[in-house]
Amino acid sequence: MDHFMYQNGSLYAEDVPVTDIAARVGTPFYLYSTATLLRHYKLFDEALAGMDHLVCYAMKAASNQAILMTLAQAGAGMDVVSMGEYLRARAAGVPGDKIVFSGVGKTAEEIRTALEGGIRQFNLESEPEMVALNAVAKSMGKVAPVTIRVNPDVDAKTHAKIATGKSENKFGIPISRAREVYRQAAEMEAIEVVGIDVHIGSQLTDLAPFELAYTKVAELTAILRADGHDIRRLDLGGGLGIPYERSNSAPPLPLDYGAMIQRTVGHLGCEIEIEPGRLIAGNAGIMVARVIYVKSGEGRDFLIIDGAMNDLIRPAMYDAHHDIIPVIEPTPGTEQHPYDIVGPVCESGDTFAKQRSMVPLFAGDLIAFRSAGAYGAVMASEYNTRPLIPEVLVNGDQFAVIRPRPTFDEMINRDTIPEWL
């Protein structure tokens, strides 16, 4: 469920007409719903009721400070994967003891920044990283809390580019070597092992891979405890999918996911951390664009819009589907027409949909890309010297621009000309 619905013949974001925002802000732009963000966070929080837990929002999905602050004020922790994300989270008021630092390539500078500012834990991904973390923490006179990410060699049955739990993926240590690596960690004076970390991929629409991975983690917990390690925290990652195509069957609900967690690891008495990102932010955001031209081609028609692959790269990068709807509600029974929906960038990859059935649309009409809140604005670029598009947050009958569109002068003046030119 989201809070983007037709009212009085027009698409609304909560209690605000999307047409009003477009008139004020210009197109294209991203638009987020506070009510949807909070609803999705609370679904996860309630799914883990009865277990000691923390829901850490994976802020790589959408990292605007207004979104982070909205979730943090509701009680969320944050999962970060870079120093920039760590500093964003702190700037949004998230305390260090609610921030988990993931990622395979943490630098000494990033480690030092997190140790200075406060951190809940580092999710270690390799032995060289463990050695580096120990060295930095020791030089600072600190002890770093860590979980070690194990790779359970579980096929998540998702897109190859977002699968992370198979043996050929770059993430974590092989679960078969976990005892050896935990033994090494226990011998390091500036590291405190607090638990186990696992994450097998993104946009999973079946609980079976999760259950297999978490069962392996439960077995490993018993083994490591027998070896003398104090395993008191399990970071189970994120990855639960969202329904990008409304016509398809819905992915598992957070409530079912929580029941599966209880069934597989609930008996261990560990604090549970999960790191949802896409399911919290995905359906909480849309991208709004305007039709520039309707072009007739050889056997097909094109809707050329002012949004482009640099604004929303998921279709070009992952062949991803987004439902696309007109902002003005069509009359029931209106005959539909197939269009290729494309942007203005001079690449054939700048295509959002091919032969998508839509009601007839014309130059100037507004359209909305559903489920664009995750991995939309954060993956955008200024390719073709196109400005990053605004981000707008709605709360009830209010809206605010939370990232303005830069001017061309601001973009161009970031360049520095060498003195010899």
C-alpha positions as CSV (number, residue, x, y, z in Angstrom):
1,M,0.0,0.0,0.0
2,D,1.1,3.6,-0.6
3,H,-0.5,7.0,-0.4
4,F,-0.5,7.9,-4.1
5,M,-4.1,7.7,-5.2
6,Y,-6.6,9.3,-7.6
7,Q,-8.9,11.8,-6.1
8,N,-11.3,14.0,-8.0
9,G,-9.9,12.9,-11.3
10,S,-6.2,13.6,-10.4
11,L,-3.3,11.8,-8.7
12,Y,-2.7,12.9,-5.1
13,A,0.3,12.4,-2.8
14,E,-1.5,12.1,0.5
15,D,-3.6,15.2,0.5
16,V,-1.7,17.2,-2.1
17,P,-2.5,17.2,-5.9
18,V,0.5,16.1,-7.8
19,T,-0.4,18.8,-10.4
20,D,0.1,21.5,-7.8
21,I,3.6,20.3,-7.0
22,A,4.5,20.0,-10.7
23,A,3.3,23.6,-11.3
24,R,5.4,24.9,-8.4
25,V,8.6,22.7,-8.8
26,G,8.7,21.9,-12.5
27,T,9.3,18.5,-14.0
28,P,10.8,16.0,-13.7
29,F,11.0,15.5,-9.9
30,Y,10.9,12.8,-7.2
31,L,8.0,12.8,-4.8
32,Y,7.9,11.0,-1.4
33,S,5.1,10.3,1.0
34,T,5.8,10.6,4.7
35,A,2.8,8.4,5.6
36,T,4.1,5.6,3.4
37,L,7.6,5.7,4.7
38,L,6.4,5.5,8.3
39,R,3.8,2.8,7.6
40,H,6.5,0.6,6.0
41,Y,9.0,1.1,8.8
42,K,6.3,0.3,11.4
43,L,5.4,-2.9,9.6
44,F,8.9,-4.2,10.1
45,D,9.1,-3.0,13.7
46,E,5.8,-4.7,14.5
47,A,6.8,-7.9,12.7
48,L,9.7,-8.3,15.2
49,A,7.6,-7.5,18.2
50,G,8.5,-9.8,21.1
51,M,12.1,-10.0,20.1
52,D,14.9,-7.7,21.1
53,H,15.5,-5.9,17.8
54,L,16.5,-2.9,15.8
55,V,15.3,-2.0,12.3
56,C,18.2,-0.3,10.6
57,Y,17.0,1.4,7.4
58,A,19.4,0.7,4.5
59,M,19.9,4.3,3.5
60,K,21.6,3.5,0.2
61,A,18.0,3.1,-1.1
62,A,17.2,6.8,-0.5
63,S,19.4,9.0,1.6
64,N,17.9,12.5,1.7
65,Q,18.3,13.8,5.2
66,A,14.6,14.6,5.4
67,I,13.8,10.9,4.8
68,L,16.5,9.8,7.3
69,M,15.1,12.2,9.9
70,T,11.6,11.0,9.3
71,L,12.6,7.4,10.0
72,A,15.0,8.2,12.8
73,Q,12.4,10.1,14.7
74,A,10.2,7.0,14.4
75,G,12.9,4.9,16.1
76,A,14.9,3.5,13.1
77,G,18.6,2.8,13.1
78,M,20.6,3.2,9.9
79,D,22.7,0.8,7.8
80,V,25.5,2.8,6.0
81,V,28.0,1.7,3.4
82,S,30.3,4.7,3.1
83,M,31.7,7.6,5.1
84,G,29.4,9.9,3.2
85,E,26.3,7.9,4.3
86,Y,27.7,7.8,7.9
87,L,28.0,11.6,8.0
88,R,24.6,12.0,6.4
89,A,23.1,9.9,9.1
90,R,24.8,11.8,11.8
91,A,23.8,15.1,10.2
92,A,20.2,13.9,10.3
93,G,20.4,13.3,14.0
94,V,21.0,9.6,14.1
95,P,23.1,8.6,17.2
96,G,26.2,6.6,16.5
97,D,25.0,3.7,18.6
98,K,22.1,3.2,16.1
99,I,24.4,3.1,13.0
100,V,25.7,-0.2,11.5
101,F,28.6,0.1,9.0
102,S,28.4,-2.4,6.2
103,G,30.4,-2.7,2.9
104,V,33.3,-4.6,1.5
105,G,35.8,-1.8,1.1
106,K,35.9,0.3,4.3
107,T,39.0,2.5,4.3
108,A,41.1,3.5,7.3
109,E,39.7,7.0,7.1
110,E,36.1,5.7,7.1
111,I,36.9,3.4,10.1
112,R,38.5,6.3,12.0
113,T,35.5,8.6,11.3
114,A,33.0,6.1,12.6
115,L,35.0,5.2,15.7
116,E,35.4,8.9,16.5
117,G,31.7,9.7,15.9
118,G,30.3,6.5,17.5
119,I,29.2,3.3,15.9
120,R,26.9,0.4,16.8
121,Q,29.0,-2.1,15.0
122,F,31.1,-2.8,11.9
123,N,29.9,-5.6,9.7
124,L,33.3,-7.1,8.7
125,E,33.6,-8.6,5.2
126,S,37.1,-10.1,5.1
127,E,40.2,-10.9,7.0
128,P,42.3,-8.0,5.6
129,E,39.5,-5.6,6.7
130,M,39.6,-7.2,10.1
131,V,43.3,-6.5,10.4
132,A,42.9,-2.9,9.2
133,L,40.0,-2.3,11.7
134,N,42.0,-3.7,14.6
135,A,45.0,-1.5,13.7
136,V,43.0,1.7,13.4
137,A,41.0,1.0,16.6
138,K,44.2,0.1,18.5
139,S,45.9,3.3,17.4
140,M,43.0,5.3,18.7
141,G,42.8,3.4,22.0
142,K,39.4,2.1,21.2
143,V,37.7,-1.3,20.9
144,A,35.6,-1.8,17.8
145,P,32.3,-3.8,18.1
146,V,32.0,-6.2,15.1
147,T,29.9,-8.8,13.5
148,I,31.5,-10.9,10.7
149,R,29.5,-11.3,7.5
150,V,29.3,-14.9,6.5
151,N,28.5,-15.9,2.9
152,P,26.1,-18.9,3.2
153,D,26.2,-19.8,-0.5
154,V,22.4,-19.5,-0.9
155,D,20.9,-18.6,-4.2
156,A,18.5,-15.7,-3.6
157,K,16.7,-16.2,-6.9
158,T,17.0,-12.5,-7.8
159,H,18.7,-10.4,-10.5
160,A,22.4,-11.3,-10.9
161,K,23.5,-7.8,-10.2
162,I,21.8,-7.7,-6.8
163,A,22.5,-11.2,-5.6
164,T,25.1,-11.2,-2.7
165,G,24.9,-14.6,-0.9
166,K,26.4,-17.0,-3.4
167,S,29.9,-18.3,-3.2
168,E,31.0,-16.4,-6.3
169,N,29.8,-13.1,-4.9
170,K,32.3,-10.6,-3.4
171,F,30.5,-10.4,-0.1
172,G,31.5,-11.9,3.3
173,I,33.6,-14.9,4.2
174,P,32.7,-18.4,3.3
175,I,30.6,-19.9,6.1
176,S,32.8,-22.9,6.0
177,R,35.7,-20.8,7.3
178,A,33.7,-18.9,9.9
179,R,35.2,-20.7,12.9
180,E,38.7,-20.0,11.8
181,V,38.0,-16.3,11.2
182,Y,36.1,-15.8,14.4
183,R,39.1,-17.4,16.3
184,Q,41.4,-14.8,14.6
185,A,39.0,-12.0,15.6
186,A,38.9,-13.1,19.2
187,E,42.7,-12.8,19.4
188,M,42.7,-9.2,18.3
189,E,42.9,-6.8,21.2
190,A,41.0,-3.9,19.6
191,I,38.1,-5.9,18.3
192,E,35.0,-7.1,20.2
193,V,33.0,-9.8,18.4
194,V,29.3,-9.2,19.2
195,G,27.5,-11.3,16.5
196,I,27.0,-12.7,13.0
197,D,26.0,-10.8,9.9
198,V,24.4,-12.2,6.7
199,H,22.8,-10.7,3.7
200,I,21.9,-12.7,0.5
201,G,20.5,-10.1,-1.9
202,S,17.9,-7.6,-2.8
203,Q,14.4,-7.7,-4.2
204,L,13.7,-11.3,-2.9
205,T,10.1,-12.3,-3.5
206,D,10.3,-15.7,-1.8
207,L,11.0,-16.4,1.9
208,A,12.7,-19.8,1.2
209,P,16.2,-18.4,0.5
210,F,16.0,-16.3,3.7
211,E,14.9,-19.4,5.7
212,L,17.8,-21.5,4.3
213,A,20.3,-18.7,5.1
214,Y,19.0,-18.0,8.6
215,T,18.9,-21.7,9.4
216,K,22.6,-21.9,8.6
217,V,23.2,-18.8,10.8
218,A,21.4,-20.5,13.7
219,E,23.6,-23.6,13.3
220,L,26.7,-21.4,13.1
221,T,25.6,-19.5,16.3
222,A,25.5,-22.8,18.3
223,I,29.0,-23.8,16.9
224,L,30.6,-20.4,17.7
225,R,29.1,-20.3,21.2
226,A,30.5,-23.8,21.8
227,D,33.9,-22.3,20.8
228,G,33.5,-19.7,23.5
229,H,32.3,-16.7,21.4
230,D,29.7,-14.4,22.9
231,I,27.2,-14.3,20.0
232,R,24.5,-12.0,21.2
233,R,23.5,-10.1,18.0
234,L,22.4,-11.4,14.6
235,D,22.3,-8.9,11.7
236,L,20.1,-10.6,9.1
237,G,20.4,-8.0,6.4
238,G,17.5,-6.9,4.2
239,G,16.3,-7.7,0.7
240,L,12.6,-8.3,1.0
241,G,11.1,-7.3,-2.4
242,I,8.3,-4.9,-3.4
243,P,5.6,-5.3,-6.1
244,Y,6.9,-3.3,-9.0
245,E,4.1,-4.7,-11.2
246,R,0.8,-4.2,-9.5
247,S,-0.7,-7.0,-11.7
248,N,1.6,-9.6,-10.3
249,S,1.3,-11.5,-7.0
250,A,2.6,-9.6,-4.0
251,P,5.9,-10.5,-2.4
252,P,5.8,-11.8,1.2
253,L,4.6,-9.4,3.9
254,P,6.9,-8.1,6.6
255,L,4.7,-10.0,9.1
256,D,5.4,-13.3,7.4
257,Y,9.1,-12.4,7.2
258,G,9.1,-11.7,11.0
259,A,7.4,-15.0,11.7
260,M,10.1,-16.8,9.7
261,I,12.8,-15.0,11.7
262,Q,11.2,-16.1,14.9
263,R,11.0,-19.6,13.6
264,T,14.6,-19.9,12.5
265,V,16.6,-17.9,15.1
266,G,14.1,-16.7,17.7
267,H,15.1,-19.5,20.1
268,L,18.7,-18.2,20.3
269,G,18.1,-15.2,22.6
270,C,20.0,-12.9,20.3
271,E,19.2,-9.3,19.5
272,I,17.9,-9.2,15.9
273,E,18.9,-6.5,13.4
274,I,17.4,-6.2,10.0
275,E,18.3,-3.7,7.2
276,P,15.3,-3.1,4.9
277,G,15.7,-0.3,2.4
278,R,13.8,-0.9,-0.8
279,L,10.6,-2.0,1.0
280,I,10.6,1.1,3.2
281,A,11.4,3.6,0.5
282,G,10.4,2.0,-2.8
283,N,6.6,2.4,-2.9
284,A,6.9,5.6,-0.8
285,G,8.2,7.5,-3.9
286,I,7.2,8.3,-7.5
287,M,9.0,10.1,-10.3
288,V,6.8,12.7,-12.1
289,A,7.7,13.6,-15.7
290,R,6.0,15.5,-18.5
291,V,5.5,14.4,-22.1
292,I,7.5,16.6,-24.5
293,Y,6.5,15.0,-27.8
294,V,4.4,12.1,-29.1
295,K,6.4,10.7,-32.1
296,S,5.2,8.2,-34.7
297,G,7.8,5.7,-35.8
298,E,7.9,2.7,-38.1
299,G,5.1,0.6,-36.6
300,R,5.3,2.1,-33.1
301,D,4.7,5.4,-31.3
302,F,7.0,7.0,-28.8
303,L,6.3,9.1,-25.8
304,I,9.3,11.3,-25.4
305,I,9.4,12.7,-21.8
306,D,11.6,15.1,-20.0
307,G,12.8,12.5,-17.5
308,A,15.8,10.4,-18.6
309,M,18.0,7.5,-17.8
310,N,20.2,9.8,-15.7
311,D,17.2,10.6,-13.5
312,L,16.0,7.0,-13.1
313,I,18.6,4.5,-14.2
314,R,16.9,1.2,-13.0
315,P,15.2,0.3,-16.4
316,A,18.5,0.9,-18.3
317,M,20.7,-0.9,-15.7
318,Y,18.5,-3.7,-14.6
319,D,15.8,-3.9,-17.2
320,A,13.6,-3.0,-14.3
321,H,9.8,-2.5,-14.6
322,H,8.0,0.5,-13.2
323,D,4.3,0.9,-13.5
324,I,3.7,4.2,-15.4
325,I,0.4,6.0,-14.9
326,P,-1.1,9.3,-16.1
327,V,-1.4,12.0,-13.4
328,I,-4.9,12.9,-14.7
329,E,-7.2,9.9,-14.1
330,P,-8.4,8.4,-17.4
331,T,-12.1,7.9,-18.0
332,P,-13.0,4.3,-17.3
333,G,-13.1,2.2,-20.4
334,T,-10.8,4.5,-22.4
335,E,-9.1,2.4,-25.1
336,Q,-5.4,2.0,-24.5
337,H,-2.5,2.3,-27.0
338,P,1.0,0.8,-27.0
339,Y,3.9,3.3,-26.6
340,D,7.6,3.1,-26.2
341,I,8.3,5.5,-23.3
342,V,11.7,7.1,-23.8
343,G,13.8,10.0,-22.5
344,P,15.8,12.7,-24.4
345,V,19.3,11.3,-23.8
346,C,21.1,10.2,-27.0
347,E,21.3,6.5,-26.2
348,S,18.9,3.7,-27.0
349,G,19.3,2.6,-23.4
350,D,17.3,5.7,-22.5
351,T,14.1,3.7,-22.6
352,F,11.7,3.2,-19.7
353,A,9.3,0.8,-21.4
354,K,8.6,-0.7,-24.7
355,Q,5.1,-1.2,-26.1
356,R,3.5,-0.3,-22.8
357,S,-0.2,0.0,-23.0
358,M,-1.3,3.5,-21.9
359,V,-4.4,5.7,-22.5
360,P,-3.7,8.2,-25.3
361,L,-1.3,10.9,-24.1
362,F,-0.3,14.2,-25.6
363,A,2.5,16.8,-25.3
364,G,2.3,18.5,-21.9
365,D,0.6,15.6,-20.1
366,L,2.1,14.5,-16.8
367,I,2.9,10.9,-16.0
368,A,4.1,9.2,-12.8
369,F,6.6,6.3,-12.4
370,R,5.4,4.2,-9.4
371,S,7.7,2.5,-6.9
372,A,10.6,4.9,-7.7
373,G,11.5,5.8,-4.2
374,A,14.3,3.3,-3.8
375,Y,17.5,3.5,-6.0
376,G,16.1,6.4,-7.9
377,A,17.4,9.8,-6.7
378,V,20.4,8.2,-5.1
379,M,21.6,6.6,-8.4
380,A,20.9,9.7,-10.5
381,S,23.7,11.6,-12.3
382,E,24.2,14.8,-14.3
383,Y,24.9,12.9,-17.5
384,N,24.5,15.2,-20.6
385,T,24.8,18.1,-18.1
386,R,21.3,17.5,-17.0
387,P,20.6,18.8,-13.5
388,L,19.8,16.4,-10.7
389,I,16.0,16.6,-10.4
390,P,14.3,17.9,-7.2
391,E,13.2,15.7,-4.4
392,V,9.9,16.7,-2.7
393,L,8.4,15.3,0.5
394,V,4.7,15.4,1.3
395,N,3.3,15.3,4.8
396,G,-0.5,15.4,4.9
397,D,-1.5,18.5,3.1
398,Q,2.0,20.0,3.1
399,F,4.9,19.6,0.8
400,A,8.5,20.8,0.8
401,V,11.4,20.6,-1.7
402,I,14.0,18.6,0.2
403,R,16.6,18.8,-2.6
404,P,16.4,21.7,-5.1
405,R,17.2,21.5,-8.8
406,P,20.7,23.0,-9.3
407,T,21.0,25.8,-11.9
408,F,23.2,25.3,-14.9
409,D,25.5,28.0,-13.6
410,E,25.9,26.1,-10.4
411,M,26.7,22.9,-12.3
412,I,29.2,24.5,-14.7
413,N,30.9,26.6,-12.1
414,R,31.9,23.5,-10.2
415,D,34.6,22.9,-12.9
416,T,38.0,24.4,-12.2
417,I,40.0,25.6,-15.2
418,P,43.8,25.0,-15.1
419,E,45.9,28.2,-15.2
420,W,47.5,27.2,-18.6
421,L,44.1,27.4,-20.3
